[in-house]
Amino acid sequence: MTASWILPRRAFRPRPVADGCLRTMRRPADHTDVKNTAEASEPSGGAGTPPLSNPFRPNDESRTMRHRTAFLLLATSLLLLTGDLAAQRATGNGLGQVAPFRATRRFHIRYEVEANRLPRGQDLRAWIPIPSDDPWQRIHNLEVVTDLPWEIQTEEVYGNRMVYIDTRIDARTARVRVEYDVDRRFRKTDFSGEGGACPLTENEMKRYLAPSRLVVVDARILEQSRKITAGKSDPVEKARAIYNFVLAKMTYGKPKNLPWGRGDTRFACDARVGNCTDFHSWFISLCRAAKIPARFQIGLFGRYETKRGEEYATGGYHCWAEFYTPRTGWVPVDISEADKHPDRAAEFFGIHTDNRVTLSTGRDIVLAPRQVGPPLNFFVSPYAEVDGLPFSNIKKTSYWRDL
């Protein structure tokens, strides 16, 4: 019989370091004062059609779980003003004022990882993305369920969080389950700028204007951007023109004979087809060429409408982009969803629906602790190394349940 334990909230409370952030939380050694729990079901489902917003759904049911070692971490629901400054600036909305958080949707995520055919006796390091609090989401009841030793780390550039595992391999298969509840709010940009915006630092400006390995700003992109934004001085209107250009030129698709899904600007320019990474990489490149800071975010995506309590497997991932202006702060766009829902294309400029959870921000990600291999193109799936070499036989499956 497999046992399961939940460490009570009062038994482990991670302490902030000097700057007020929760950088590294290690699994506590005290396994006492525990209780048994049971397992949840795993139905599957599809995507649906986007409404303008989703109503608040109160939670009247308890969540269940099962495994050998499950430790309940403190729910990190601090306001951004008291959170990790680096993570705030990486994932915040750039507004000068922080409004009270009011969720429009609440849901539970179960993120399962399995590595197979592991070589016994060698060293395994693995990194699993987990979400952070930002102005549009709050994460509660985070649990990590595994036989392996683990800790939570935060990388320094974007503030992305991750479960980190470092152990000697003693079995051919390893499993990790990460679960958490998400409060998410429907997001609509106030283009009047009446709330004021927090200016980006010099380093942030450089970061979000600079090209990355695949999100290039070359001569072709510079010329495209110049033509698209000609005659416009307002950065919002420039970004809107770029949004409309990419939407008109790109088609959502996954051709078997083409390397879509890498978020490669040059590929998007040439093929004019791809998934969300390709749409938004082209958009970000064109914005940066127009001197508009822009950034990439990626996470999990649920149905637009679903029955409370029904669990289903999500797709692999979904990504989107944001651009920054001093008047508005960070403005969201979701061009691939606009392509899928052309009757609502205008809504996805400045609006993010609440059926998403952000797992990470940025490209060319250096993990924490740093991986031996090259920076990750983006970080939404687990990454592993065995004896310092990338290990590819690792997969994840994620499940969504509205509360």
Secondary structure, 3 states (H helix, E strand, C coil): CCCCCCCCHHHCCCCCCCCCCCCCEECCCCCCCCCCCCCCCCCCCCCCCCCCCCCCCCCCCCCCCCCCCEEECCCCCCCHHHCCHHHHHHHCCCECCCCCCCCCEEEEEEEEEEECCCCCCCEEEEEEEECCCECCEEEEEEEEEECCCEEEEECCCCCCEEEEEEEECCCCCEEEEEEEEEEECCEECCCCCCCCECCCCHHHHHHHHCCCCCCCCCHHHHHHHHHHCCCCCCHHHHHHHHHHHHHHHCEECCCCCCCCCCCCHHHHHHHCEECHHHHHHHHHHHHHHCCCCEEEEEEEECCCCCCCCCEEECCCCEEEEEEEECCCEEEEECHHHHHHCHHHHHHHECEECCCEEEEEECCCECCCCCCCCCCECCCCCCEEEECCEEECCEEEEEEEEEC
